[in-house]
């Protein structure tokens, strides 16, 4: 069980969000082709989030080896995500859950209504479009980030 409405083994809520280039990315388009790691993070350009996504960037080949797509989601606008990706050399999709604000984060039960941003959470969606693994409020600093990425790689 991941939350009140989401079940491990059950279907992942589908979505279409714009990436840092303004292109639509639809979760269900990966079904049957790739597993998907979804990383919800609070803010572009914040210290912990920058470190977390840089860690993913540095280990991206470990995920892609397993025929996996990595999608990172925040409530930042597309233009901020483009600047963030360019500044940090992030070469995977950064998706904007800006409008309607936090709609996808809410469906994944990670939207913090008080702060107006997603809580740090990760999901793995299998080839059939089902939720296979989830972790919430991970503290991805230092060794914690490395362990988190190792666990994601093992699940995928």
DSSP file (Angstrom, degrees, kcal/mol; ACC not computed):
  #  RESIDUE AA STRUCTURE BP1 BP2  ACC     N-H-->O    O-->H-N    N-H-->O    O-->H-N    TCO  KAPPA ALPHA  PHI   PSI    X-CA   Y-CA   Z-CA
    1    1 A X              0   0    0      0, 0.0     6,-0.2     0, 0.0     3,-0.1   0.000 360.0 360.0 360.0 133.0    0.0    0.0    0.0
    2    2 A X        -     0   0    0      4,-1.7     2,-0.3     1,-0.3     5,-0.2   0.719 360.0 -34.0-104.2 -27.5    1.4    3.4   -0.9
    3    3 A X  S    S-     0   0    0      3,-1.3    -1,-0.3     1,-0.0   106,-0.0  -0.893  85.3 -56.4-170.6-165.7   -1.4    5.7    0.4
    4    4 A X  S    S+     0   0    0     -2,-0.3   105,-0.0     1,-0.2     3,-0.0   0.855 131.4  15.0 -63.4 -36.9   -5.2    5.8    0.8
    5    5 A X  S    S+     0   0    0    102,-0.1     2,-0.4    -4,-0.0    -1,-0.2   0.620 108.9  82.3-116.0 -16.0   -6.0    5.2   -2.9
    6    6 A X        -     0   0    0    102,-0.0    -4,-1.7     4,-0.0    -3,-1.3  -0.768  55.5-168.1 -96.7 136.2   -2.8    3.9   -4.5
    7    7 A X    >   -     0   0    0     -2,-0.4     3,-2.3     4,-0.2   124,-0.4  -0.975  27.3-116.8-123.1 133.4   -1.9    0.2   -4.3
    8    8 A X  T 3  S+     0   0    0     -2,-0.4   124,-0.2     1,-0.3     3,-0.1  -0.509 109.8  28.3 -61.9 133.8    1.4   -1.4   -5.1
    9    9 A X  T 3  S+     0   0    0    122,-4.0    -1,-0.3     1,-0.4     2,-0.1   0.161 105.4 103.7  93.9 -16.7    0.6   -3.8   -8.0
   10   10 A X  S <  S-     0   0    0     -3,-2.3   121,-3.1   121,-0.2    -1,-0.4  -0.385  85.1 -69.6 -91.1 173.5   -2.3   -1.6   -9.1
   11   11 A X  B     -A  130   0A   0    119,-0.3     2,-0.4    -2,-0.1   119,-0.3  -0.332  43.9-124.5 -67.5 141.3   -2.4    0.8  -12.0
   12   12 A X        -     0   0    0    117,-2.8     2,-0.2     1,-0.1    -1,-0.1  -0.678  36.1-103.3 -78.6 134.7   -0.3    4.0  -12.0
   13   13 A X        -     0   0    0     -2,-0.4     2,-0.1    94,-0.1    -1,-0.1  -0.420  40.8-128.8 -59.3 127.2   -2.4    7.1  -12.5
   14   14 A X        +     0   0    0     -2,-0.2     2,-0.3    13,-0.1    -1,-0.1  -0.390  34.8 169.6 -76.1 156.5   -1.8    8.2  -16.1
   15   15 A X        -     0   0    0     -2,-0.1    12,-2.2     2,-0.0     2,-0.4  -0.985  30.3-145.8-159.0 159.7   -0.8   11.7  -16.9
   16   16 A X  E     +B   26   0B   0     -2,-0.3     2,-0.3    10,-0.2    10,-0.2  -0.983  30.4 165.6-129.5 121.6    0.5   14.0  -19.6
   17   17 A X  E     -B   25   0B   0      8,-2.2     8,-2.8    -2,-0.4     2,-0.3  -0.916  36.6-107.6-131.4 158.5    2.8   16.8  -18.6
   18   18 A X  E     -BC  24  96B   0     78,-0.6    78,-2.6    -2,-0.3     6,-0.2  -0.683  31.0-143.1 -87.7 140.0    5.1   19.2  -20.4
   19   19 A X    >   -     0   0    0      4,-2.6     3,-2.2    -2,-0.3    76,-0.2  -0.235  40.6 -80.3 -90.1-175.1    8.9   18.7  -20.2
   20   20 A X  T 3  S+     0   0    0     74,-0.4    62,-0.1     1,-0.3    75,-0.1   0.609 131.7  52.1 -64.8 -11.7   11.6   21.4  -20.0
   21   21 A X  T 3  S-     0   0    0      2,-0.2    -1,-0.3    73,-0.1     3,-0.1   0.355 120.1-106.3-103.0   3.0   11.4   21.8  -23.8
   22   22 A X  S <  S+     0   0    0     -3,-2.2     2,-0.3     1,-0.3    -2,-0.1   0.584  76.0 137.4  83.3  10.6    7.6   22.3  -23.8
   23   23 A X        -     0   0    0      1,-0.0    -4,-2.6     0, 0.0    -1,-0.3  -0.704  57.5-114.3 -92.2 141.3    6.9   18.8  -25.2
   24   24 A X  E     -B   18   0B   0     -2,-0.3     2,-0.4    -6,-0.2    -6,-0.2  -0.540  27.9-166.8 -72.6 135.6    4.1   16.6  -23.9
   25   25 A X  E     -B   17   0B   0     -8,-2.8    -8,-2.2    -2,-0.3     2,-0.5  -0.995   2.4-163.8-124.3 124.1    5.2   13.4  -22.1
   26   26 A X  E >   -B   16   0B   0     -2,-0.4     3,-1.2   -10,-0.2     4,-0.3  -0.933  15.4-147.1-112.8 126.2    2.5   10.8  -21.4
   27   27 A X  G >  S+     0   0    0    -12,-2.2     3,-2.0    -2,-0.5     4,-0.3   0.919  97.6  56.4 -56.6 -47.3    3.2    8.1  -18.8
   28   28 A X  G >  S+     0   0    0    -13,-0.3     3,-1.1     1,-0.3    -1,-0.3   0.670  89.0  76.6 -64.6 -15.2    1.1    5.4  -20.7
   29   29 A X  G <  S+     0   0    0     -3,-1.2    -1,-0.3     1,-0.2    -2,-0.2   0.681  92.2  54.7 -68.2 -14.9    3.2    5.9  -23.8
   30   30 A X  G X> S+     0   0    0     -3,-2.0     4,-2.7    -4,-0.3     3,-2.3   0.585  78.8 123.0 -91.4 -11.5    5.9    3.9  -22.2
   31   31 A X  T <4 S+     0   0    0     -3,-1.1    97,-0.2    -4,-0.3    96,-0.1  -0.231  82.2   9.7 -56.0 134.0    3.7    0.9  -21.4
   32   32 A X  T 34 S+     0   0    0     95,-3.0    -1,-0.3     2,-0.2    96,-0.1   0.295 130.0  58.1  80.6 -10.0    5.0   -2.3  -22.9
   33   33 A X  T <4 S+     0   0    0     -3,-2.3     2,-0.3     1,-0.4    -2,-0.2   0.737 109.2   8.2-116.2 -42.5    8.3   -0.7  -23.8
   34   34 A X     <  -     0   0    0     -4,-2.7    -1,-0.4    93,-0.2    34,-0.2  -0.992  59.6-124.4-145.1 146.6    9.9    0.7  -20.7
   35   35 A X  E     -d   68   0B   0     32,-1.7    34,-2.7    -2,-0.3     2,-0.4  -0.565  36.4-139.2 -77.1 158.4    9.6    0.7  -17.0
   36   36 A X  E     -dE  69 125B   0     89,-2.6    89,-3.2    32,-0.2     2,-0.6  -0.987  12.2-156.2-129.9 129.3    9.4    4.3  -15.6
   37   37 A X  E     -dE  70 124B   0     32,-3.0    34,-3.0    -2,-0.4     2,-0.6  -0.919  15.9-161.8 -97.5 122.3   11.0    5.8  -12.5
   38   38 A X  E     -dE  71 123B   0     85,-2.7    85,-2.4    -2,-0.6     2,-0.6  -0.934   4.9-169.6-108.4 121.2    9.0    8.8  -11.4
   39   39 A X  E     -dE  72 122B   0     32,-2.9    34,-3.1    -2,-0.6     2,-0.5  -0.940   4.6-162.0-112.7 112.5   10.8   11.2   -9.0
   40   40 A X  E     +dE  73 121B   0     81,-3.0    81,-1.6    -2,-0.6     2,-0.3  -0.811  16.9 176.5 -89.4 132.0    8.7   13.9   -7.4
   41   41 A X        -     0   0    0     32,-2.5    77,-0.4    -2,-0.5    34,-0.3  -0.982  31.5-128.8-137.6 149.6   10.9   16.7   -6.0
   42   42 A X  S    S+     0   0    0     -2,-0.3    33,-0.6     1,-0.2     2,-0.4   0.945  77.0   0.4 -66.2 -53.7    9.9   20.0   -4.3
   43   43 A X    >   -     0   0    0     31,-0.1     3,-1.0    74,-0.1    -1,-0.2  -0.995  59.0-122.3-146.9 138.1   11.8   22.7   -6.2
   44   44 A X  T 3  S+     0   0    0     -2,-0.4     3,-0.1     1,-0.2    37,-0.1  -0.478 100.7  20.3 -66.0 148.7   14.2   23.4   -9.0
   45   45 A X  T 3  S+     0   0    0      1,-0.2    -1,-0.2    -2,-0.1     2,-0.2   0.451  90.5 129.7  69.7   3.7   17.4   25.1   -8.0
   46   46 A X    <>  -     0   0    0     -3,-1.0     4,-2.8     1,-0.1     5,-0.2  -0.609  67.9-115.3 -85.7 154.5   17.0   24.2   -4.3
   47   47 A X  H  > S+     0   0    0     -2,-0.2     4,-2.1     1,-0.2     5,-0.2   0.913 109.7  39.0 -57.1 -54.2   20.1   22.6   -2.7
   48   48 A X  H  > S+     0   0    0      1,-0.2     4,-2.6     2,-0.2    -1,-0.2   0.915 118.0  48.9 -66.9 -42.7   18.8   19.1   -1.9
   49   49 A X  H  > S+     0   0    0      2,-0.2     4,-2.7     1,-0.2     5,-0.3   0.890 110.0  51.7 -65.4 -38.8   16.8   18.8   -5.1
   50   50 A X  H  X S+     0   0    0     -4,-2.8     4,-2.2     1,-0.2    -1,-0.2   0.932 112.6  46.0 -62.3 -44.7   19.8   19.9   -7.2
   51   51 A X  H  X S+     0   0    0     -4,-2.1     4,-1.9    -5,-0.2    -2,-0.2   0.899 112.7  50.7 -63.5 -41.3   22.0   17.3   -5.5
   52   52 A X  H  X S+     0   0    0     -4,-2.6     4,-1.7     2,-0.2    -2,-0.2   0.943 114.2  41.9 -62.3 -49.7   19.4   14.6   -5.9
   53   53 A X  H  X S+     0   0    0     -4,-2.7     4,-2.7     1,-0.2    -1,-0.2   0.824 111.4  55.5 -72.5 -30.5   18.8   15.2   -9.6
   54   54 A X  H  X S+     0   0    0     -4,-2.2     4,-2.6    -5,-0.3    -1,-0.2   0.885 106.7  52.7 -64.7 -37.4   22.6   15.6  -10.2
   55   55 A X  H  X S+     0   0    0     -4,-1.9     4,-1.1     2,-0.2    -2,-0.2   0.895 109.7  47.5 -63.2 -40.2   23.0   12.2   -8.6
   56   56 A X  H >< S+     0   0    0     -4,-1.7     3,-0.6     2,-0.2     4,-0.4   0.936 111.5  51.3 -64.2 -46.0   20.4   10.7  -11.0
   57   57 A X  H >< S+     0   0    0     -4,-2.7     3,-1.1     1,-0.2     4,-0.3   0.918 109.3  50.3 -55.6 -45.5   22.2   12.5  -13.9
   58   58 A X  H 3< S+     0   0    0     -4,-2.6    -1,-0.2     1,-0.2    -2,-0.2   0.733 120.7  34.5 -68.7 -22.0   25.5   10.9  -12.9
   59   59 A X  T XX S+     0   0    0     -4,-1.1     3,-1.7    -3,-0.6     4,-0.8   0.185  80.5 116.1-116.3  15.6   24.0    7.4  -12.6
   60   60 A X  H X>  +     0   0    0     -3,-1.1     4,-2.5    -4,-0.4     3,-0.8   0.839  69.1  63.5 -56.8 -36.1   21.5    7.7  -15.5
   61   61 A X  H 3> S+     0   0    0     -4,-0.3     4,-1.5     1,-0.3    -1,-0.3   0.796  95.8  60.4 -61.6 -26.8   23.3    5.0  -17.5
   62   62 A X  H <4 S+     0   0    0     -3,-1.7     4,-0.4     2,-0.2    -1,-0.3   0.853 110.6  40.3 -67.4 -33.9   22.5    2.5  -14.7
   63   63 A X  H X<>S+     0   0    0     -3,-0.8     3,-1.3    -4,-0.8     5,-0.7   0.908 113.0  52.1 -79.8 -44.2   18.8    3.1  -15.2
   64   64 A X  H ><5S+     0   0    0     -4,-2.5     3,-1.7     1,-0.3    -2,-0.2   0.780  98.4  67.1 -66.4 -25.4   18.8    3.2  -19.0
   65   65 A X  T 3<5S+     0   0    0     -4,-1.5    -1,-0.3     1,-0.3    -2,-0.2   0.825 100.3  51.3 -58.8 -31.5   20.7   -0.1  -19.1
   66   66 A X  T < 5S-     0   0    0     -3,-1.3   -31,-0.3    -4,-0.4    -1,-0.3   0.104 123.0-104.8 -95.5  21.5   17.5   -1.7  -17.7
   67   67 A X  T < 5S+     0   0    0     -3,-1.7   -32,-1.7     1,-0.2     2,-0.4   0.956  74.2 145.3  53.4  54.9   15.3   -0.2  -20.4
   68   68 A X  E   < -d   35   0B   0     -5,-0.7     2,-0.4   -34,-0.2   -32,-0.2  -0.953  43.0-145.8-125.8 141.5   13.9    2.4  -18.0
   69   69 A X  E     -d   36   0B   0    -34,-2.7   -32,-3.0    -2,-0.4     2,-0.5  -0.860  13.0-146.4-101.8 141.3   12.8    6.0  -18.4
   70   70 A X  E     -d   37   0B   0     -2,-0.4    23,-0.6   -34,-0.2     2,-0.4  -0.947  16.4-177.5-109.3 125.7   13.4    8.5  -15.6
   71   71 A X  E     -df  38  93B   0    -34,-3.0   -32,-2.9    -2,-0.5     2,-0.5  -0.991   8.1-161.9-123.1 125.1   10.8   11.3  -15.2
   72   72 A X  E     -df  39  94B   0     21,-2.4    23,-3.8    -2,-0.4     2,-0.4  -0.916  10.3-164.0-108.8 132.7   11.3   14.0  -12.6
   73   73 A X  E     +df  40  95B   0    -34,-3.1   -32,-2.5    -2,-0.5     2,-0.3  -0.958  18.6 152.0-125.0 130.6    8.2   16.0  -11.6
   74   74 A X  E     - f   0  96B   0     21,-2.0    23,-3.2    -2,-0.4    24,-0.1  -0.869  51.0-113.2-137.9 175.8    7.9   19.3   -9.7
   75   75 A X  S    S+     0   0    0    -33,-0.6    21,-0.1   -34,-0.3     2,-0.1   0.238  75.7 121.3 -95.6  13.1    5.4   22.1   -9.7
   76   76 A X  S    S-     0   0    0     19,-0.2    22,-0.4     1,-0.1    -2,-0.2  -0.432  72.0-100.7 -71.2 150.3    7.9   24.6  -11.2
   77   77 A X    >>  -     0   0    0     21,-0.1     4,-2.0     1,-0.1     3,-0.6  -0.334  32.8-107.3 -69.0 157.5    6.9   26.2  -14.6
   78   78 A X  H 3> S+     0   0    0      1,-0.2     4,-2.2     2,-0.2     5,-0.2   0.851 118.1  56.5 -52.5 -41.3    8.4   24.8  -17.8
   79   79 A X  H 3> S+     0   0    0      1,-0.2     4,-1.9     2,-0.2    -1,-0.2   0.878 107.2  48.3 -65.4 -37.2   10.7   27.8  -18.2
   80   80 A X  H <> S+     0   0    0     -3,-0.6     4,-2.5     1,-0.2    -1,-0.2   0.892 110.2  52.6 -66.6 -39.0   12.3   27.3  -14.8
   81   81 A X  H  X S+     0   0    0     -4,-2.0     4,-2.9     2,-0.2    -2,-0.2   0.879 107.5  51.5 -65.2 -37.2   12.8   23.6  -15.6
   82   82 A X  H  X S+     0   0    0     -4,-2.2     4,-2.5     2,-0.2    -1,-0.2   0.934 112.1  45.7 -64.4 -45.3   14.5   24.5  -18.8
   83   83 A X  H  X S+     0   0    0     -4,-1.9     4,-2.5     2,-0.2    -2,-0.2   0.903 114.3  49.4 -63.7 -40.8   16.9   26.9  -17.0
   84   84 A X  H  X S+     0   0    0     -4,-2.5     4,-2.2     2,-0.2     6,-0.2   0.932 111.9  47.5 -63.2 -48.2   17.5   24.3  -14.3
   85   85 A X  H  X>S+     0   0    0     -4,-2.9     5,-1.8     1,-0.2     4,-1.2   0.914 114.6  46.8 -61.0 -44.1   18.2   21.5  -16.8
   86   86 A X  H  <5S+     0   0    0     -4,-2.5     3,-0.3    -5,-0.2    -2,-0.2   0.921 113.5  47.7 -64.5 -44.2   20.6   23.7  -18.7
   87   87 A X  H  <5S+     0   0    0     -4,-2.5    -1,-0.2     1,-0.2    -2,-0.2   0.854 122.6  33.6 -66.2 -35.2   22.4   24.9  -15.6
   88   88 A X  H  <5S-     0   0    0     -4,-2.2    -1,-0.2    -5,-0.2    -2,-0.2   0.424 104.9-119.3-104.2  -0.3   22.8   21.4  -14.1
   89   89 A X  T  <5 +     0   0    0     -4,-1.2     2,-0.7    -3,-0.3    -3,-0.2   0.873  47.1 173.0  65.1  36.9   23.2   19.4  -17.3
   90   90 A X      < -     0   0    0     -5,-1.8    -1,-0.2    -6,-0.2     4,-0.1  -0.709  11.7-176.3 -83.8 114.8   20.1   17.3  -16.6
   91   91 A X        +     0   0    0     -2,-0.7     2,-0.3    -3,-0.1    -1,-0.1  -0.171  53.7  77.0-110.7  38.4   19.5   15.2  -19.7
   92   92 A X  S    S-     0   0    0    -23,-0.0     2,-0.1   -20,-0.0   -21,-0.1  -0.930  95.6 -71.0-137.2 162.2   16.3   13.4  -18.7
   93   93 A X  E     - f   0  71B   0    -23,-0.6   -21,-2.4    -2,-0.3     2,-0.6  -0.329  37.4-166.3 -64.3 126.5   12.7   14.8  -18.7
   94   94 A X  E     - f   0  72B   0    -23,-0.2   -74,-0.4    -2,-0.1     2,-0.3  -0.969  18.9-154.8-105.3 117.8   11.8   17.3  -16.0
   95   95 A X  E     - f   0  73B   0    -23,-3.8   -21,-2.0    -2,-0.6     2,-0.6  -0.759   7.6-134.7-105.1 141.5    8.1   17.6  -16.0
   96   96 A X  E     +Cf  18  74B   0    -78,-2.6   -78,-0.6    -2,-0.3     3,-0.3  -0.834  20.3 178.1 -99.8 117.1    6.0   20.6  -14.9
   97   97 A X      > +     0   0    0    -23,-3.2     5,-3.1    -2,-0.6     6,-0.3  -0.209  47.8 122.2-100.2  37.3    3.0   19.9  -12.7
   98   98 A X  T   5 +     0   0    0    -22,-0.4     2,-0.4     1,-0.2     3,-0.2   0.898  56.0  61.6 -72.3 -44.3    2.4   23.7  -12.6
   99   99 A X  T   5S+     0   0    0      1,-0.4    -1,-0.2    -3,-0.3     2,-0.1  -0.990 107.9  25.9-144.4 132.4   -1.1   23.9  -14.0
  100  100 A X  T > 5S-     0   0    0     -2,-0.4     3,-2.2    -3,-0.1    -1,-0.4   0.506 119.5-114.1 -59.1 132.5   -3.5   22.8  -12.9
  101  101 A X  T 3 5S-     0   0    0      1,-0.3    -3,-0.2    -3,-0.2    -2,-0.2  -0.153  82.7 -14.4 -56.1 115.8   -1.2   23.3   -9.9
  102  102 A X  T 3><S+     0   0    0     -5,-3.1     4,-2.5   -28,-0.1    -1,-0.3   0.637  87.2 138.5  73.4  15.8   -0.2   20.0   -8.4
  103  103 A X  H <> S+     0   0    0     -3,-2.2     4,-1.8    -6,-0.3     5,-0.1   0.933  76.3  39.3 -60.9 -47.4   -2.8   17.9  -10.1
  104  104 A X  H  > S+     0   0    0     -4,-0.3     4,-1.7     2,-0.2    -1,-0.2   0.919 114.7  53.4 -69.9 -42.8   -0.5   14.9  -10.9
  105  105 A X  H  4>S+     0   0    0      1,-0.2     5,-2.8     2,-0.2     6,-0.7   0.884 108.8  51.4 -57.6 -38.2    1.2   15.2   -7.5
  106  106 A X  H ><5S+     0   0    0     -4,-2.5     3,-1.7     4,-0.2    -1,-0.2   0.904 105.8  53.5 -65.4 -42.0   -2.2   15.0   -5.9
  107  107 A X  H 3<5S+     0   0    0     -4,-1.8    -1,-0.2     1,-0.3    -2,-0.2   0.817 110.2  48.1 -63.5 -28.9   -3.1   11.9   -7.8
  108  108 A X  T 3<5S-     0   0    0     -4,-1.7    -1,-0.3    -5,-0.1    -2,-0.2   0.320 115.2-121.2 -92.6   7.7    0.1   10.3   -6.6
  109  109 A X  T < 5S+     0   0    0     -3,-1.7    -3,-0.2    -5,-0.2    -2,-0.1   0.805  86.2 105.0  61.5  34.3   -0.8   11.4   -3.0
  110  110 A X      < +     0   0    0     -5,-2.8     9,-3.4    -6,-0.1     2,-0.4   0.319  39.6 119.6-124.0   6.0    2.4   13.5   -2.6
  111  111 A X  E     -H  118   0C   0     -6,-0.7     2,-0.9     7,-0.2     7,-0.2  -0.623  53.1-147.6 -80.7 126.8    1.1   17.1   -3.0
  112  112 A X  E  >> -H  117   0C   0      5,-2.9     4,-2.0    -2,-0.4     5,-1.2  -0.830   9.9-167.3 -92.2 103.9    1.7   19.3    0.1
  113  113 A X  T  45S+     0   0    0     -2,-0.9    -1,-0.2     1,-0.2     5,-0.0   0.820  84.0  53.1 -64.2 -32.7   -1.2   21.6    0.0
  114  114 A X  T  45S+     0   0    0      1,-0.2    -1,-0.2    -3,-0.1    -2,-0.0   0.925 119.8  31.3 -69.8 -44.8    0.3   24.0    2.6
  115  115 A X  T  45S-     0   0    0      2,-0.2    -2,-0.2    -3,-0.0    -1,-0.2   0.588 101.4-129.9 -92.1 -11.5    3.6   24.5    0.7
  116  116 A X  T  <5S+     0   0    0     -4,-2.0     2,-0.3     1,-0.2    -3,-0.2   0.843  73.1  91.5  69.0  34.7    2.1   24.1   -2.8
  117  117 A X  E   <S-H  112   0C   0     -5,-1.2    -5,-2.9    -7,-0.1    -1,-0.2  -0.975  80.5 -89.9-152.9 161.0    4.7   21.5   -3.9
  118  118 A X  E     -H  111   0C   0    -77,-0.4     2,-0.3    -2,-0.3    -7,-0.2  -0.451  38.5-120.3 -73.8 149.9    5.2   17.8   -4.1
  119  119 A X        -     0   0    0     -9,-3.4     2,-0.3    -2,-0.1   -79,-0.1  -0.625  45.2 -87.2 -80.0 149.7    6.8   15.9   -1.2
  120  120 A X  S    S+     0   0    0     -2,-0.3    17,-3.2    18,-0.1    18,-0.6  -0.437  72.2 146.5 -61.7 116.8   10.0   14.1   -2.1
  121  121 A X  E     -EG  40 136B   0    -81,-1.6   -81,-3.0    -2,-0.3     2,-0.4  -0.986  33.3-152.3-153.4 154.2    8.8   10.7   -3.4
  122  122 A X  E     -EG  39 135B   0     13,-2.8    13,-2.1    -2,-0.3     2,-0.3  -0.990  10.0-176.2-134.6 143.2    9.8    8.0   -5.9
  123  123 A X  E     -EG  38 134B   0    -85,-2.4   -85,-2.7    -2,-0.4     2,-0.5  -0.963  15.5-148.6-131.8 150.7    7.7    5.4   -7.8
  124  124 A X  E     -EG  37 133B   0      9,-2.2     8,-3.4    -2,-0.3     9,-1.1  -0.994  12.1-163.2-117.5 127.3    8.6    2.7  -10.2
  125  125 A X  E     -EG  36 131B   0    -89,-3.2   -89,-2.6    -2,-0.5     6,-0.2  -0.943  16.6-139.2-108.6 125.7    6.0    1.8  -12.8
  126  126 A X    >   -     0   0    0      4,-2.8     3,-2.1    -2,-0.5   -92,-0.1  -0.110  33.1 -87.9 -79.6 179.8    6.5   -1.6  -14.5
  127  127 A X  T 3  S+     0   0    0      1,-0.3   -95,-3.0     2,-0.1   -94,-0.2   0.751 127.3  55.6 -59.9 -25.3    6.1   -2.4  -18.2
  128  128 A X  T 3  S-     0   0    0    -97,-0.2    -1,-0.3     2,-0.1   -97,-0.1   0.435 120.9-105.7 -88.3   0.8    2.4   -3.1  -17.6
  129  129 A X  S <  S+     0   0    0     -3,-2.1  -117,-2.8     1,-0.3     2,-0.3   0.686  76.6 133.9  84.8  18.4    1.8    0.3  -16.2
  130  130 A X  B     -A   11   0A   0   -119,-0.3    -4,-2.8     1,-0.0     2,-0.4  -0.769  64.1-107.0-104.5 149.1    1.4   -0.9  -12.6
  131  131 A X  E     +G  125   0B   0   -121,-3.1  -122,-4.0  -124,-0.4    -6,-0.2  -0.587  41.3 169.0 -71.5 123.4    3.0    0.6   -9.5
  132  132 A X  E     +     0   0B   0     -8,-3.4     2,-0.3    -2,-0.4    -1,-0.2   0.730  60.2   7.9-107.7 -29.5    5.8   -1.7   -8.4
  133  133 A X  E     -G  124   0B   0     -9,-1.1    -9,-2.2     2,-0.0    -1,-0.4  -0.993  58.9-179.6-155.3 146.8    7.7    0.2   -5.8
  134  134 A X  E     -G  123   0B   0     -2,-0.3     2,-0.3   -11,-0.2   -11,-0.2  -0.995   6.8-178.8-150.2 147.3    7.4    3.5   -3.8
  135  135 A X  E     -G  122   0B   0    -13,-2.1   -13,-2.8    -2,-0.3     2,-0.3  -0.981  14.2-156.6-144.4 140.1    9.2    5.5   -1.2
  136  136 A X  E     +G  121   0B   0     -2,-0.3   -15,-0.3   -15,-0.2   -16,-0.1  -0.894  66.3   6.5-121.6 147.4    8.2    8.8    0.3
  137  137 A X  S    S+     0   0    0    -17,-3.2   -16,-0.2    -2,-0.3    -1,-0.2   0.831  76.3 179.2  55.9  37.3   10.1   11.6    2.0
  138  138 A X        -     0   0    0    -18,-0.6     2,-0.9    -3,-0.2    -1,-0.2  -0.413  27.4-137.6 -64.3 145.1   13.4   10.1    1.2
  139  139 A X        -     0   0    0      2,-0.1     2,-2.0    -2,-0.1     5,-0.1  -0.804  20.7-169.5-105.3  89.0   16.3   12.2    2.5
  140  140 A X        +     0   0    0     -2,-0.9     2,-0.4     4,-0.1    -2,-0.1  -0.278  35.0 129.9 -84.3  56.8   18.6   12.0   -0.5
  141  141 A X  S >  S-     0   0    0     -2,-2.0     3,-1.9     4,-0.1     4,-0.3  -0.889  73.0 -40.1-108.8 139.9   21.8   13.5    0.9
  142  142 A X  T >> S+     0   0    0     -2,-0.4     4,-1.5     1,-0.3     3,-0.6  -0.199 132.2   2.3  54.2-127.2   25.2   12.0    0.7
  143  143 A X  H 3> S+     0   0    0      1,-0.2     4,-2.8     2,-0.2    -1,-0.3   0.799 127.7  65.7 -64.6 -29.4   25.1    8.2    1.2
  144  144 A X  H <> S+     0   0    0     -3,-1.9     4,-2.4     1,-0.2    -1,-0.2   0.907 102.3  48.2 -59.4 -40.6   21.3    8.3    1.5
  145  145 A X  H <> S+     0   0    0     -3,-0.6     4,-2.7    -4,-0.3     5,-0.2   0.937 111.2  49.8 -64.0 -46.7   21.1    9.4   -2.1
  146  146 A X  H  X S+     0   0    0     -4,-1.5     4,-2.4     1,-0.2    -2,-0.2   0.926 112.8  46.4 -58.5 -45.4   23.5    6.7   -3.3
  147  147 A X  H  X S+     0   0    0     -4,-2.8     4,-2.6     2,-0.2    -1,-0.2   0.904 111.3  52.6 -64.2 -41.0   21.5    4.0   -1.4
  148  148 A X  H  X S+     0   0    0     -4,-2.4     4,-2.3    -5,-0.2    -2,-0.2   0.926 111.7  45.5 -59.8 -46.2   18.2    5.3   -2.8
  149  149 A X  H  X S+     0   0    0     -4,-2.7     4,-2.5     2,-0.2    -1,-0.2   0.873 111.3  52.7 -67.8 -37.3   19.6    5.1   -6.3
  150  150 A X  H  X S+     0   0    0     -4,-2.4     4,-2.0    -5,-0.2    -2,-0.2   0.932 110.1  48.4 -62.3 -44.6   21.0    1.7   -5.8
  151  151 A X  H  X S+     0   0    0     -4,-2.6     4,-2.0     2,-0.2    -2,-0.2   0.909 110.5  50.8 -63.0 -41.9   17.6    0.5   -4.5
  152  152 A X  H  X S+     0   0    0     -4,-2.3     4,-2.5     1,-0.2    -1,-0.2   0.930 109.8  50.9 -59.6 -44.7   15.8    2.0   -7.5
  153  153 A X  H  < S+     0   0    0     -4,-2.5    -1,-0.2     1,-0.2    -2,-0.2   0.862 109.8  50.1 -61.3 -36.7   18.3    0.3   -9.8
  154  154 A X  H  < S+     0   0    0     -4,-2.0    -1,-0.2     2,-0.2    -2,-0.2   0.868 111.8  47.5 -70.1 -36.7   17.6   -3.0   -8.1
  155  155 A X  H  <        0   0    0     -4,-2.0    -2,-0.2     1,-0.2    -1,-0.2   0.908 360.0 360.0 -71.0 -41.9   13.9   -2.6   -8.4
  156  156 A X     <        0   0    0     -4,-2.5    -1,-0.2    -5,-0.2    -2,-0.2   0.485 360.0 360.0 -74.8 360.0   13.9   -1.6  -12.1
